[in-house]
């Protein structure tokens, strides 16, 4: 049986003390939304202003998320941004998938 080769990331994480790991996890969670938004925007080549207009929200909110300054946004704003980027949010539980979407406007 062959042994799984560990990535540099896996080796680094395993080398951390429990205290360092906790701090790393906190920092990762704080910037996860920022990293996701930057990656999706880069993939589509969309600007802050264009995304804000497509999502119907202010450019300052988009820029705040990108910079990591704005961490707590509403689910409605998050879903509007994701939808404007042509993406969707799906929750997976026990092999079942549950899409999360905005209710249709009346």
PEPE-V113281 format. One record per run of one state. SS is the DSSP state (alpha for helix, beta for strand, coil for the rest). FROM is the first residue (numbers start at 0). TO is the last residue. If there is no record, write none. Layout:
# PEPE-V113281
ss=SS from=FROM to=TO
ss=SS from=FROM to=TO
This chain:
# PEPE-V113281
ss=coil from=0 to=6
ss=alpha from=7 to=14
ss=coil from=15 to=16
ss=alpha from=17 to=43
ss=coil from=44 to=46
ss=alpha from=47 to=54
ss=coil from=55 to=57
ss=alpha from=58 to=66
ss=coil from=67 to=73
ss=alpha from=74 to=83
ss=coil from=84 to=87
ss=beta from=88 to=92
ss=coil from=93 to=94
ss=beta from=95 to=99
ss=coil from=100 to=105
